[in-house]
Amino acid sequence: MLNTWYMGIHRSNWLPRPELAEVPVFISRRVFPKGDFPRAAGRYAVDSGGFTELQHYGRWTITEAQYVEFLRKTWQQCGPFDFAAPMDWMCEPVVINGGQVGPLTFAGTGLSVEEHQRRTVDNFLRLRAMAPDLPIIPVLQGFAPHEYLRCVDMYTAAGVDLTAEPVVGVGSVCRRQHMDEAIEILQSLCDLGIRNLHGFGFKIDGLRQCWNLLGTADSMSWSLDGRYAGPCTHRQGRRSEANCLEYALAWRGRHIHPPRRTPSRQLPLFSLDLELAA
């Protein structure tokens, strides 16, 4: 059952904002400055920026040593994070084959799903060996439901017990047109005893259908919503609400709030019963 919903943010200078002291946030490596990092006011988790890396370049442009160096700097300067994603390889067909999806152009990796999975598992093993003191999580990748089970087998063969991991990420799920597939994938993993799943980038509709199969999730849906909400009402001169913290918090407040006594929809967050707005 979902216990933490991380609000995605795309500005590192938001981390110290007092408004986020009680709001867990999810932030990408790619938005941090080259200099010093700000101290976080509250809980946060770190995304490696893999989707953007593979979208733009069809490969990773940083080394594992550079990523570990970044994570250590983040831990020291921003404060301890809940977890960090590895340098995983998404498996959506457009990521592999390249092409255009709406305004996004994908370079394409030209590799197979199985090779993406192998690289994802191998990267996690190397990162954990390089930084065993950091909470870097394993991520399951695939596209068809049976491929996720193959990825589980790869971790098992490498000696990783996913049922004992505090958090296990599930990639390449949130952008599916049909959530039935996502539910099937998540349910098959739960049936194996992997009940500590993190859903990357789940939108509200997806969370409403999958919240009981996830332990944690993150969302940047507020920014997409704000893009079409008209001019920013909190800062003059901004054409939209897509980069507005006040709007992000208001959006979050509309979707997570104290329970209305409907236990089947409750989300325990910060040891308080909260629920998704209808």
N, C-alpha and C positions, 0 to 999 in steps of 0.2 A: 504494500500500500504506500502511495506517495507520501513522503514525510518532509521533503524539502523541494521547493520550487525556486530555482535560481533565475533571477531577472537578468537577462543578457544586457550588457552595457558595451558601448564602443568608444568610450573615452576614459583613459586611465586617470585623468584628473577628477573623475567622479568618485574614485575609490575613497578619498578621505571625507567626502561630504557627510555631515552628521545625519542627513535624512536617510542614509543607507546603513546606519549603525545596526538596525534591526531587520534589514532586508538583505538576504543572501544574493550575491551577484555572480555572474559568469562573464569572464573577460578573456579576450583573445590575446595571445602573445603579440600579434601584429599591431596592436594599438598602443603599445608601450613606447615611451620616448627613448632616445639614445642615451640620455643622461640619467640622473637619479630618478627613482620611482617613488611615488607618493605612498604614505602609510595608509593602509585600509582602515576605515572606521568600523567595519563589521566583517562578517564571513564572506568568503569568496572562493571560487574555483577557477582554474585556468584551462583555457582551450589552446591547443597547439597551433591553430590556424591552418590545419591540414586541408580543409575544403578549398580555401583560397589558394594555397600553394599548388594543389593539383589542378584547380580550375585554370589558373593563369599559366602555369609552367609545365604541367604534366609530370612533375617530379618535385622532390623536396630540394630547396635551395639552401638549407642550412644543414649542418652536420649534427649528429647526436651530441657531440661534445659541446657545441654551441648552444643547443637546447638545454642541456643540463646546466650550463653556466648561467643561462637566462633564468632558469627555475631557482637556482640557488640565490641569485641576486633578488629575485622577486620575494622569496621566502624571508630573506634578511631585511629588505627595505620596506616591503609592503606588509610583512607579517606572515605567519604560517597560513597556508591555504588548505582548504578541505581536501582537494585532490587536483591533479593535473592530468590532462589527456596525453597519451603518447603521440608519436609522429605516425599516426595510422594512415591507411590508404582506403579511401571511400570506394565503393564498388558499384555505384549507379552506372548504367550503360553510357551516359553522356560523359562521365568522368573518364571512362576507359576509351571510348570511341571518339570523343571530341564532338563538337557541334555547338548549336545555339539553342538555348532555352530562354525564351523571353529576351530580356536585355543582356543575359549572361552568355559569354563565349567561353567554351572549354577547349583547352589545348589537346586533351586526350593523352592517355599514357601509353596506349597500344599494348597493354599487358592483359593477362587473363584475370578473372575474379580470383582464381586459386593463387595466382602469383601475388595479387594485392593482399590476400589473407596471409600468405607466408611472410611477406614483408612486414605486415602489421604485427604478427606474433614475434618475429625475430627482433623487430625494433623494441617492443616491450621488454623482451628478455635482456637486451643490451642496456636499455635505460635503467632497468632495475639493478643490473649488475654494476653500472656506473654510479648509481645514486640510490642505494638501498634504504637510505634514511628519508627519502622523499616519497610522498604518497602519489606515485604515478600509477594510474590504473590500467588494467588490461581492457582492450576494446574488441568486441566481436564485430567482424565485418562479413559482408556477403550481400547477395541480392535476393535470390530465390530462398524460400524458407529452409530447404535442406542444406544450403550452403552455410548457414549459420551453425548448423549442427556439425558440419565439417570443421568449421573454425574452432568450435568447442573441442573437438577431437585433437586439433593441432596444439591447443594449449595443454590439454591433458597429456599428450605425448611428450611435451616439453617439461612436464612436472608441475604445471600450474593448476591448482585446485580452485576453479572459479567459484565454487560454492562457499569457499572460505575467504574470498576476497571481500573487503569492505564495500567496494563499488566496482561494478563491471559495466563499462559503456557498451551501448548498442548503436552502431553506426549505420548509415545508408537506409534509414527507416522513415524519417520525418517527412521527406518530400514525396512520398508515394501518393498516387492519385486515389488509391483505394485503401482505407485504413484496415480493411479485413485482413490484408496481408500482414500488416504490422502487428495486429492482434495475434494472428497465427504464429508469427515469429516469436513474439514476446511470451506467449503462452507455452510454446515448445521449450523455451529456455527455462521458464518457471517450473515446468514439469520435470526438468533435470535437476531441480533443486537450486537453481541460480536465481535467487529472489532479491538480489541487491542491485538491480539494473538501473542504469542511468540513461534516460532518453535525451539524445542531443537534438536541440532545436524543435521540440514538439510544440505545435500550435495548440490553441485552446481546444479546438474541435477534437484534435487527436488525444489530448489529455483527458477530455471527458470520456473517451472510449477506452483509454488504456491506463488510467490512473491506478487501478488496482493491481496492475502488473509491473509497475515501476516503483523503485525506491526513491529516486530523485529524477529531476528533469530540468532543463533550462529552456528559455524562450526569449527571442528578440521580437516577438509578434507586435509588441507595442510600437516599435519603430516603423514597421510596415503600415500598421494602422494609422500612425501619425503622419505618414507621407501623404495620405489622402484626407486628412482631417481639416485641411484648410490652413491659413496662416497661423503661426504660433501666437497664442493668446498670452504667453508669459514673457516673451522677449520681443520687442519691436524689431522689425526688419527681417525676421526669419520667415521664409516662405512656407514652412511646414512645421509640424510638431515632431518630426522624425528624429531630431537631435536634442530633445528637451527633457530634462530629468523630471521636471514637474509633471509633464504629460505622462512620462513613463510610470511614475508613482501613482498617478490618478488612474491610469489604465490598469495597473496591478490591483489597485483598490477596488476596481469594478469587478474583477474576476476572482479575487481571493478576499474573503471577509468572514466574520464570525458566523458560525453555523446557524441554520434555520431549523434545527432539530430534524434533520434528514440524515440519519446515520449512514445510509447507503451511499451518500455522496461526500461524506466528511473526509477531509485531508488533514491528518495530524501534522502540524508544522510548528517548530519551536515548542513542542510539547503542548500545543494548544490545538483544539479541534477547529479546523478551518475547512472551507469547502469551495468548489468551483462555482462561480455564478452561473445561473441557468441562462 
